[in-house]
Amino acid sequence: MPWIDRIEKIGRVVLWLSLASACVIAPVEYMRQHRTEAESREAARKAEEAEKAEKAIHEPHRLSLASMGVFMAVLVPGANGDQGKMWLTNVSSRSGILCVHGQATNRSTRRTSSSLPRCETISAYASASLSLMFAGGELSDVCPKQADCDLSIRDALEDVDAPLASK
């Protein structure tokens, strides 16, 4: 019965070789699959960041009043209500949205009247004219004579240079 003994030994060798290869191949395959998944996640994250960066380039950005340079502002009584007029030129190569509001102050009484905020799209190196609307009759009460009042213009929103939310 030496041939049965040899068949048993050959069977054991085959079994051990199968087990040994499974013990080596399984962890190697697991690591390769894990690495591939990690690379896929990294590629997806980079693609998402690139998409966000591309989107941020095309989103309108807030411009500050200070980046516009010199501007002119005046109070104008009108048939449609009192308003302030503002003229400016964008002296930067950036384009975006400028949001401002005005405040009229009577020099003698120190009473004030605020306008509604006004936002306007401003192109690079472009001139613009903005009308600031004041509450009906309030500006006339605060400033009976337009010459006795000063008009100050400020940025309307706090977070200048941030992309506008597109909701």
MDTraj code that builds the backbone (N, CA, C; nanometers):
import mdtraj as md
import numpy as np

residues = "MET PRO TRP ILE ASP ARG ILE GLU LYS ILE GLY ARG VAL VAL LEU TRP LEU SER LEU ALA SER ALA CYS VAL ILE ALA PRO VAL GLU TYR MET ARG GLN HIS ARG THR GLU ALA GLU SER ARG GLU ALA ALA ARG LYS ALA GLU GLU ALA GLU LYS ALA GLU LYS ALA ILE HIS GLU PRO HIS ARG LEU SER LEU ALA SER MET GLY VAL PHE MET ALA VAL LEU VAL PRO GLY ALA ASN GLY ASP GLN GLY LYS MET TRP LEU THR ASN VAL SER SER ARG SER GLY ILE LEU CYS VAL HIS GLY GLN ALA THR ASN ARG SER THR ARG ARG THR SER SER SER LEU PRO ARG CYS GLU THR ILE SER ALA TYR ALA SER ALA SER LEU SER LEU MET PHE ALA GLY GLY GLU LEU SER ASP VAL CYS PRO LYS GLN ALA ASP CYS ASP LEU SER ILE ARG ASP ALA LEU GLU ASP VAL ASP ALA PRO LEU ALA SER LYS".split()
xyz = np.array([
    [0.0783, -0.1178, 0.0000],
    [0.0000, 0.0000, 0.0000],
    [0.0844, 0.1269, 0.0000],
    [0.1953, 0.1210, -0.0580],
    [0.2751, 0.2421, -0.0664],
    [0.2119, 0.3458, -0.1594],
    [0.1360, 0.3013, -0.2557],
    [0.0765, 0.3974, -0.3480],
    [-0.0310, 0.4805, -0.2796],
    [-0.1047, 0.4263, -0.1789],
    [-0.2040, 0.5018, -0.1037],
    [-0.1333, 0.6058, -0.0180],
    [-0.0220, 0.5678, 0.0355],
    [0.0562, 0.6606, 0.1175],
    [0.1049, 0.7779, 0.0320],
    [0.1488, 0.7451, -0.0898],
    [0.1972, 0.8513, -0.1785],
    [0.0818, 0.9429, -0.2219],
    [-0.0328, 0.8864, -0.2506],
    [-0.1488, 0.9664, -0.2904],
    [-0.1902, 1.0576, -0.1753],
    [-0.1876, 1.0048, -0.0538],
    [-0.2205, 1.0868, 0.0635],
    [-0.1221, 1.2032, 0.0789],
    [0.0074, 1.1761, 0.0611],
    [0.1083, 1.2814, 0.0735],
    [0.0913, 1.3861, -0.0375],
    [0.0637, 1.3395, -0.1576],
    [0.0427, 1.4328, -0.2687],
    [-0.0825, 1.5164, -0.2409],
    [-0.1862, 1.4545, -0.1894],
    [-0.3085, 1.5259, -0.1550],
    [-0.2833, 1.6312, -0.0479],
    [-0.2044, 1.5938, 0.0521],
    [-0.1711, 1.6915, 0.1579],
    [-0.0896, 1.8080, 0.1023],
    [0.0057, 1.7800, 0.0141],
    [0.0874, 1.8862, -0.0457],
    [-0.0023, 1.9816, -0.1250],
    [-0.0936, 1.9235, -0.2047],
    [-0.1854, 2.0067, -0.2827],
    [-0.2724, 2.0908, -0.1892],
    [-0.3213, 2.0295, -0.0832],
    [-0.4039, 2.1024, 0.0139],
    [-0.3258, 2.2164, 0.0783],
    [-0.2027, 2.1886, 0.1229],
    [-0.1207, 2.2921, 0.1858],
    [-0.0871, 2.4044, 0.0864],
    [-0.0561, 2.3670, -0.0366],
    [-0.0276, 2.4702, -0.1374],
    [-0.1517, 2.5566, -0.1649],
    [-0.2677, 2.4943, -0.1670],
    [-0.3923, 2.5695, -0.1871],
    [-0.4169, 2.6649, -0.0713],
    [-0.4010, 2.6142, 0.0514],
    [-0.4209, 2.6989, 0.1688],
    [-0.3177, 2.8118, 0.1751],
    [-0.1922, 2.7794, 0.1440],
    [-0.0868, 2.8811, 0.1487],
    [-0.1128, 2.9904, 0.0442],
    [-0.1515, 2.9498, -0.0762],
    [-0.1774, 3.0507, -0.1796],
    [-0.2997, 3.1348, -0.1448],
    [-0.4011, 3.0739, -0.0848],
    [-0.5197, 3.1499, -0.0430],
    [-0.4832, 3.2492, 0.0661],
    [-0.3946, 3.2075, 0.1585],
    [-0.3532, 3.2975, 0.2669],
    [-0.2679, 3.4130, 0.2162],
    [-0.2020, 3.3941, 0.1045],
    [-0.1209, 3.5014, 0.0482],
    [-0.2044, 3.5871, -0.0475],
    [-0.2819, 3.5263, -0.1319],
    [-0.3569, 3.5985, -0.2356],
    [-0.4700, 3.6818, -0.1750],
    [-0.5416, 3.6302, -0.0774],
    [-0.6555, 3.7027, -0.0195],
    [-0.6148, 3.8378, 0.0385],
    [-0.5115, 3.8465, 0.1253],
    [-0.4736, 3.9795, 0.1767],
    [-0.4191, 4.0732, 0.0679],
    [-0.3449, 4.0160, -0.0264],
    [-0.2912, 4.0992, -0.1346],
    [-0.4055, 4.1564, -0.2175],
    [-0.5038, 4.0742, -0.2503],
    [-0.6192, 4.1201, -0.3272],
    [-0.7006, 4.2223, -0.2477],
    [-0.7153, 4.2004, -0.1185],
    [-0.7878, 4.2947, -0.0327],
    [-0.7182, 4.4306, -0.0333],
    [-0.5868, 4.4315, -0.0182],
    [-0.5115, 4.5573, -0.0171],
    [-0.5222, 4.6283, -0.1527],
    [-0.5164, 4.5526, -0.2629],
    [-0.5281, 4.6135, -0.3952],
    [-0.6666, 4.6764, -0.4120],
    [-0.7695, 4.6060, -0.3697],
    [-0.9059, 4.6585, -0.3806],
    [-0.9239, 4.7816, -0.2916],
    [-0.8695, 4.7774, -0.1708],
    [-0.8789, 4.8915, -0.0786],
    [-0.8067, 5.0128, -0.1371],
    [-0.6896, 4.9916, -0.1954],
    [-0.6128, 5.0995, -0.2572],
    [-0.6892, 5.1576, -0.3764],
    [-0.7523, 5.0731, -0.4560],
    [-0.8305, 5.1195, -0.5711],
    [-0.9488, 5.2040, -0.5252],
    [-1.0165, 5.1621, -0.4192],
    [-1.1285, 5.2395, -0.3663],
    [-1.0814, 5.3743, -0.3129],
    [-0.9664, 5.3748, -0.2440],
    [-0.9122, 5.5001, -0.1919],
    [-0.8748, 5.5935, -0.3064],
    [-0.8155, 5.5400, -0.4128],
    [-0.7813, 5.6226, -0.5280],
    [-0.9074, 5.6774, -0.5948],
    [-1.0129, 5.5967, -0.6004],
    [-1.1400, 5.6422, -0.6585],
    [-1.1998, 5.7559, -0.5757],
    [-1.1971, 5.7405, -0.4428],
    [-1.2489, 5.8466, -0.3562],
    [-1.1676, 5.9739, -0.3723],
    [-1.0354, 5.9613, -0.3808],
    [-0.9486, 6.0779, -0.3970],
    [-0.9751, 6.1462, -0.5315],
    [-0.9928, 6.0677, -0.6361],
    [-1.0215, 6.1250, -0.7679],
    [-1.1571, 6.1958, -0.7668],
    [-1.2557, 6.1375, -0.6990],
    [-1.3879, 6.2013, -0.6899],
    [-1.3797, 6.3314, -0.6107],
    [-1.3008, 6.3323, -0.5020],
    [-1.2846, 6.4537, -0.4217],
    [-1.2166, 6.5632, -0.5031],
    [-1.1125, 6.5280, -0.5788],
    [-1.0427, 6.6266, -0.6617],
    [-1.1341, 6.6812, -0.7715],
    [-1.2148, 6.5934, -0.8293],
    [-1.3085, 6.6385, -0.9332],
    [-1.4119, 6.7338, -0.8743],
    [-1.4584, 6.7040, -0.7537],
    [-1.5557, 6.7914, -0.6873],
    [-1.4941, 6.9276, -0.6549],
    [-1.3686, 6.9273, -0.6071],
    [-1.3006, 7.0542, -0.5786],
    [-1.2800, 7.1349, -0.7063],
    [-1.2433, 7.0669, -0.8150],
    [-1.2243, 7.1368, -0.9423],
    [-1.3560, 7.1956, -0.9917],
    [-1.4646, 7.1221, -0.9721],
    [-1.5962, 7.1721, -1.0122],
    [-1.6362, 7.2933, -0.9292],
    [-1.6079, 7.2885, -0.7973],
    [-1.6386, 7.4032, -0.7120],
    [-1.5565, 7.5246, -0.7526],
    [-1.4275, 7.5028, -0.7828],
    [-1.3415, 7.6137, -0.8243],
    [-1.3904, 7.6729, -0.9562],
    [-1.4293, 7.5882, -1.0493],
    [-1.4808, 7.6350, -1.1778],
    [-1.6105, 7.7126, -1.1587],
    [-1.6951, 7.6632, -1.0695],
    [-1.8220, 7.7299, -1.0424],
    [-1.7988, 7.8655, -0.9748],
    [-1.6991, 7.8704, -0.8837],
    [-1.6695, 7.9951, -0.8133],
    [-1.6188, 8.1032, -0.9089],
    [-1.5515, 8.0614, -1.0147],
    [-1.5018, 8.1584, -1.1128],
    [-1.6185, 8.2271, -1.1821],
    [-1.7250, 8.1516, -1.2106],
    [-1.8373, 8.2060, -1.2857],
    [-1.9440, 8.2692, -1.1976],
    [-1.9374, 8.2488, -1.0662],
    [-2.0350, 8.3113, -0.9777],
    [-2.0015, 8.4594, -0.9606],
    [-2.1033, 8.5418, -0.9546],
    [-2.0746, 8.6839, -0.9325],
    [-2.0217, 8.7062, -0.7905],
    [-1.9200, 8.7866, -0.7793],
    [-1.8617, 8.8175, -0.6492],
    [-1.9059, 8.9570, -0.6066],
    [-1.9076, 8.9768, -0.4761],
    [-1.9381, 9.1089, -0.4217],
    [-1.8188, 9.1994, -0.4427],
    [-1.8454, 9.3200, -0.4797],
    [-1.7419, 9.4227, -0.4921],
    [-1.7605, 9.5212, -0.3778],
    [-1.6512, 9.5749, -0.3293],
    [-1.6605, 9.6746, -0.2227],
    [-1.6648, 9.8136, -0.2845],
    [-1.7232, 9.9034, -0.2121],
    [-1.7299, 10.0418, -0.2565],
    [-1.5891, 10.1005, -0.2656],
    [-1.5008, 10.0572, -0.1762],
    [-1.3630, 10.1082, -0.1773],
    [-1.2893, 10.0696, -0.3056],
    [-1.3240, 9.9551, -0.3651],
    [-1.2555, 9.9136, -0.4881],
    [-1.3025, 9.9925, -0.6097],
    [-1.4085, 10.0700, -0.5947],
    [-1.4606, 10.1486, -0.7060],
    [-1.3821, 10.2773, -0.7270],
    [-1.3120, 10.3210, -0.6261],
    [-1.2413, 10.4479, -0.6390],
    [-1.3317, 10.5638, -0.6014],
    [-1.3135, 10.6758, -0.6656],
    [-1.3895, 10.7962, -0.6348],
    [-1.5303, 10.7831, -0.6924],
    [-1.6292, 10.8308, -0.6162],
    [-1.7666, 10.8327, -0.6643],
    [-1.8304, 10.9647, -0.6270],
    [-1.9395, 10.9982, -0.6949],
    [-2.0139, 11.1207, -0.6649],
    [-2.1530, 11.0799, -0.6194],
    [-2.2058, 11.1513, -0.5202],
    [-2.3404, 11.1233, -0.4703],
    [-2.4092, 11.2557, -0.4381],
    [-2.5409, 11.2617, -0.4645],
    [-2.6177, 11.3828, -0.4406],
    [-2.7617, 11.3424, -0.4074],
    [-2.8281, 11.4240, -0.3256],
    [-2.9699, 11.4049, -0.2963],
    [-3.0513, 11.4768, -0.4031],
    [-3.1563, 11.4099, -0.4516],
    [-3.2369, 11.4670, -0.5589],
    [-3.3835, 11.4554, -0.5224],
    [-3.4537, 11.5697, -0.5076],
    [-3.5980, 11.5591, -0.4872],
    [-3.6612, 11.5220, -0.6210],
    [-3.7587, 11.4325, -0.6160],
    [-3.8195, 11.3893, -0.7415],
    [-3.9689, 11.3732, -0.7299],
    [-4.0345, 11.3664, -0.8458],
    [-4.1791, 11.3477, -0.8492],
    [-4.2159, 11.2084, -0.7984],
    [-4.1276, 11.1111, -0.8156],
    [-4.1540, 10.9738, -0.7724],
    [-4.1080, 10.9482, -0.6295],
    [-4.0703, 11.0474, -0.5581],
    [-4.0175, 11.0323, -0.4230],
    [-3.8750, 11.0807, -0.4176],
    [-3.8294, 11.1064, -0.2975],
    [-3.6927, 11.1563, -0.2817],
    [-3.5945, 11.0417, -0.3007],
    [-3.4831, 11.0748, -0.3593],
    [-3.3832, 10.9721, -0.3836],
    [-3.2437, 11.0317, -0.3836],
    [-3.1487, 10.9441, -0.3705],
    [-3.0087, 10.9823, -0.3843],
    [-2.9572, 10.9246, -0.5151],
    [-2.8720, 10.9970, -0.5795],
    [-2.8118, 10.9491, -0.7031],
    [-2.6634, 10.9314, -0.6782],
    [-2.6075, 10.8286, -0.7393],
    [-2.4659, 10.7988, -0.7214],
    [-2.4067, 10.7627, -0.8569],
    [-2.2905, 10.8192, -0.8873],
    [-2.2201, 10.7890, -1.0105],
    [-2.0817, 10.7394, -0.9727],
    [-2.0378, 10.6341, -1.0395],
    [-1.9056, 10.5773, -1.0092],
    [-1.8487, 10.5092, -1.1319],
    [-1.7194, 10.4827, -1.1241],
    [-1.6497, 10.4048, -1.2263],
    [-1.5711, 10.2959, -1.1569],
    [-1.5873, 10.1740, -1.2042],
    [-1.5113, 10.0612, -1.1499],
    [-1.3676, 10.0741, -1.2006],
    [-1.2747, 10.0987, -1.1117],
    [-1.1355, 10.1181, -1.1509],
    [-1.0544, 9.9891, -1.1401],
    [-1.1229, 9.8756, -1.1256],
    [-1.0518, 9.7477, -1.1159],
    [-1.0909, 9.6585, -1.2332],
    [-1.0136, 9.5546, -1.2529],
    [-1.0419, 9.4604, -1.3613],
    [-1.1435, 9.3553, -1.3190],
    [-1.1934, 9.3657, -1.1969],
    [-1.2925, 9.2699, -1.1487],
    [-1.4322, 9.3176, -1.1843],
    [-1.5191, 9.2229, -1.2074],
    [-1.6598, 9.2558, -1.2252],
    [-1.7376, 9.1825, -1.1176],
    [-1.8553, 9.2300, -1.0879],
    [-1.9346, 9.1667, -0.9840],
    [-2.0529, 9.2521, -0.9460],
    [-2.0987, 9.2311, -0.8251],
    [-2.2175, 9.3000, -0.7773],
    [-2.1790, 9.3951, -0.6641],
    [-2.2196, 9.5187, -0.6787],
    [-2.1958, 9.6211, -0.5774],
    [-2.3280, 9.6488, -0.5073],
    [-2.3297, 9.6368, -0.3758],
    [-2.4497, 9.6651, -0.2961],
    [-2.4177, 9.7802, -0.2008],
    [-2.4962, 9.8874, -0.2098],
    [-2.4728, 10.0058, -0.1267],
    [-2.6048, 10.0531, -0.0662],
    [-2.5938, 10.1334, 0.0358],
    [-2.7098, 10.2054, 0.0883],
    [-2.6622, 10.3437, 0.1281],
    [-2.7551, 10.4387, 0.1283],
    [-2.7205, 10.5763, 0.1593],
    [-2.7837, 10.6218, 0.2892],
    [-2.7213, 10.7221, 0.3482],
    [-2.7761, 10.7824, 0.4700],
    [-2.7629, 10.9331, 0.4559],
    [-2.8775, 10.9976, 0.4605],
    [-2.8810, 11.1443, 0.4542],
    [-2.8819, 11.1970, 0.5968],
    [-2.7938, 11.2923, 0.6256],
    [-2.7831, 11.3503, 0.7590],
    [-2.7977, 11.5014, 0.7496],
    [-2.8922, 11.5549, 0.8282],
    [-2.9099, 11.6992, 0.8348],
    [-2.7974, 11.7543, 0.9222],
    [-2.7187, 11.8480, 0.8668],
    [-2.6021, 11.8997, 0.9391],
    [-2.6406, 11.9749, 1.0664],
    [-2.7520, 12.0416, 1.0690],
    [-2.7884, 12.1222, 1.1859],
    [-2.8634, 12.0395, 1.2909],
    [-2.9573, 11.9564, 1.2519],
    [-3.0360, 11.8800, 1.3501],
    [-2.9797, 11.7410, 1.3778],
    [-2.8917, 11.6925, 1.2971],
    [-2.8306, 11.5588, 1.3084],
    [-2.9314, 11.4462, 1.2887],
    [-3.0497, 11.4781, 1.2386],
    [-3.1467, 11.3733, 1.2072],
    [-3.0999, 11.3008, 1.0813],
    [-3.1341, 11.1726, 1.0732],
    [-3.0901, 11.0934, 0.9587],
    [-3.2070, 11.0211, 0.8935],
    [-3.1863, 10.9851, 0.7702],
    [-3.2806, 10.9041, 0.6936],
    [-3.1976, 10.8065, 0.6109],
    [-3.2350, 10.6807, 0.6149],
    [-3.1605, 10.5781, 0.5413],
    [-3.2373, 10.5330, 0.4184],
    [-3.1614, 10.5013, 0.3147],
    [-3.2233, 10.4513, 0.1912],
    [-3.2338, 10.2996, 0.1959],
    [-3.3082, 10.2477, 0.1019],
    [-3.3110, 10.1031, 0.0838],
    [-3.1786, 10.0601, 0.0209],
    [-3.1314, 9.9406, 0.0506],
    [-3.0096, 9.8937, -0.0160],
    [-3.0325, 9.8796, -0.1661],
    [-2.9295, 9.9009, -0.2426],
    [-2.9379, 9.8900, -0.3879],
    [-2.8191, 9.8083, -0.4358],
    [-2.8452, 9.7082, -0.5162],
    [-2.7399, 9.6242, -0.5735],
    [-2.7414, 9.6401, -0.7247],
    [-2.6238, 9.6440, -0.7809],
    [-2.6097, 9.6638, -0.9249],
    [-2.4913, 9.5804, -0.9736],
    [-2.5066, 9.5180, -1.0908],
    [-2.3963, 9.4447, -1.1527],
    [-2.3040, 9.5458, -1.2189],
    [-2.1781, 9.5400, -1.1838],
    [-2.0785, 9.6343, -1.2348],
    [-1.9753, 9.5560, -1.3151],
    [-1.9538, 9.5946, -1.4392],
    [-1.8534, 9.5304, -1.5240],
    [-1.7161, 9.5913, -1.4956],
    [-1.6127, 9.5243, -1.5422],
    [-1.4766, 9.5743, -1.5233],
    [-1.4592, 9.7062, -1.5987],
    [-1.4009, 9.8044, -1.5326],
    [-1.3707, 9.9368, -1.5888],
    [-1.4946, 10.0080, -1.6447],
    [-1.6113, 9.9789, -1.5908],
    [-1.7352, 10.0388, -1.6411],
    [-1.7839, 10.1489, -1.5479],
    [-1.8552, 10.2452, -1.6047],
    [-1.9193, 10.3502, -1.5261],
    [-2.0634, 10.3089, -1.4997],
    [-2.1168, 10.3528, -1.3861],
    [-2.2540, 10.3161, -1.3503],
    [-2.3209, 10.4315, -1.2772],
    [-2.4525, 10.4319, -1.2840],
    [-2.5340, 10.5290, -1.2122],
    [-2.6354, 10.4509, -1.1296],
    [-2.6429, 10.4778, -0.9994],
    [-2.7351, 10.4079, -0.9112],
    [-2.8292, 10.5082, -0.8468],
    [-2.9558, 10.4707, -0.8362],
    [-3.0548, 10.5515, -0.7661],
    [-3.0852, 10.4858, -0.6329],
    [-3.0763, 10.5619, -0.5248],
    [-3.1053, 10.5122, -0.3912],
    [-3.2386, 10.5687, -0.3466],
    [-3.3326, 10.4815, -0.3171],
    [-3.4678, 10.5234, -0.2812],
    [-3.4806, 10.5403, -0.1303],
    [-3.5352, 10.6539, -0.0896],
    [-3.5615, 10.6824, 0.0510],
    [-3.7108, 10.6657, 0.0767],
    [-3.7470, 10.6423, 0.2020],
    [-3.8883, 10.6256, 0.2383],
    [-3.9659, 10.7515, 0.2030],
    [-4.0862, 10.7304, 0.1535],
    [-4.1694, 10.8410, 0.1080],
    [-4.1887, 10.9481, 0.2140],
    [-4.1485, 11.0671, 0.1869],
    [-4.1673, 11.1804, 0.2757],
    [-4.0661, 11.1899, 0.3885],
    [-3.9989, 11.0827, 0.4231],
    [-3.9056, 11.0867, 0.5359],
    [-3.7866, 11.1770, 0.5054],
    [-3.7339, 11.1671, 0.3842],
    [-3.6196, 11.2503, 0.3476],
    [-3.6593, 11.3976, 0.3462],
    [-3.7796, 11.4261, 0.3020],
    [-3.8282, 11.5663, 0.3012],
    [-3.8415, 11.6197, 0.4431],
    [-3.8806, 11.5337, 0.5381],
    [-3.8913, 11.5754, 0.6784],
    [-3.7534, 11.5995, 0.7387],
    [-3.6598, 11.5109, 0.7106],
    [-3.5251, 11.5226, 0.7675],
    [-3.4490, 11.6363, 0.7017],
    [-3.4636, 11.6494, 0.5726],
    [-3.3892, 11.7502, 0.4964],
    [-3.4866, 11.8381, 0.4167],
    [-3.5492, 11.9377, 0.4823],
    [-3.6407, 12.0242, 0.4072],
    [-3.5681, 12.0989, 0.2952],
    [-3.4433, 12.1346, 0.3208],
    [-3.3603, 12.1964, 0.2174],
    [-3.2494, 12.0965, 0.1857],
    [-3.2452, 12.0511, 0.0619],
    [-3.1469, 11.9491, 0.0222],
    [-3.0034, 11.9967, 0.0479],
    [-2.9795, 12.1270, 0.0400],
    [-2.8442, 12.1795, 0.0578],
    [-2.7958, 12.1663, 0.2017],
    [-2.8885, 12.1499, 0.2988],
    [-2.8495, 12.1378, 0.4401],
    [-2.8123, 11.9944, 0.4795],
    [-2.8177, 11.9022, 0.3861],
    [-2.7950, 11.7607, 0.4182],
    [-2.6734, 11.7051, 0.3454],
    [-2.6110, 11.6087, 0.4116],
    [-2.5010, 11.5338, 0.3526],
    [-2.5503, 11.3932, 0.3216],
    [-2.5019, 11.3367, 0.2117],
    [-2.5360, 11.1995, 0.1755],
    [-2.4092, 11.1154, 0.1856],
    [-2.4138, 11.0145, 0.2726],
    [-2.3000, 10.9227, 0.2824],
    [-2.3422, 10.7876, 0.2261],
    [-2.2510, 10.7247, 0.1550],
    [-2.2780, 10.5960, 0.0906],
    [-2.1865, 10.4915, 0.1540],
    [-2.2450, 10.3750, 0.1860],
    [-2.1676, 10.2660, 0.2477],
    [-2.2028, 10.1346, 0.1792],
    [-2.1146, 10.0346, 0.1967],
    [-2.1463, 9.8995, 0.1502],
    [-2.2674, 9.8493, 0.2264],
    [-2.3603, 9.7848, 0.1553],
    [-2.4850, 9.7411, 0.2175],
    [-2.4698, 9.6123, 0.2972],
    [-2.3837, 9.5233, 0.2550],
    [-2.3694, 9.3948, 0.3227],
    [-2.2295, 9.3802, 0.3794],
    [-2.2168, 9.2934, 0.4784],
    [-2.0906, 9.2793, 0.5500],
    [-1.9842, 9.2035, 0.4716],
    [-2.0190, 9.0872, 0.4124],
    [-1.9198, 8.9948, 0.3601],
    [-1.8840, 9.0281, 0.2151],
    [-1.8043, 9.1316, 0.1959],
    [-1.7636, 9.1727, 0.0627],
    [-1.6573, 9.0759, 0.0123],
    [-1.6538, 9.0506, -0.1163],
    [-1.5610, 8.9609, -0.1869],
    [-1.5946, 8.8139, -0.1686],
    [-1.7063, 8.7807, -0.1104],
    [-1.7476, 8.6409, -0.1002],
    [-1.8445, 8.6097, -0.2137],
    [-1.8435, 8.4855, -0.2620],
    [-1.9418, 8.4508, -0.3661],
    [-2.0819, 8.4666, -0.3116],
    [-2.1712, 8.5096, -0.3968],
    [-2.3102, 8.5245, -0.3555],
    [-2.3748, 8.3866, -0.3494],
    [-2.4606, 8.3670, -0.2516],
    [-2.5306, 8.2398, -0.2398],
    [-2.6333, 8.2298, -0.3511],
    [-2.6362, 8.1179, -0.4185],
    [-2.7316, 8.1002, -0.5281],
    [-2.8341, 7.9966, -0.4854],
    [-2.9297, 8.0376, -0.4050],
    [-3.0319, 7.9458, -0.3559],
    [-3.1618, 7.9725, -0.4265],
])
top = md.Topology()
chain = top.add_chain()
for i, resn in enumerate(residues, 1):
    res = top.add_residue(resn, chain, resSeq=i)
    for name in ("N", "CA", "C"):
        top.add_atom(name, md.element.get_by_symbol(name[0]), res)
traj = md.Trajectory(xyz[None], top)
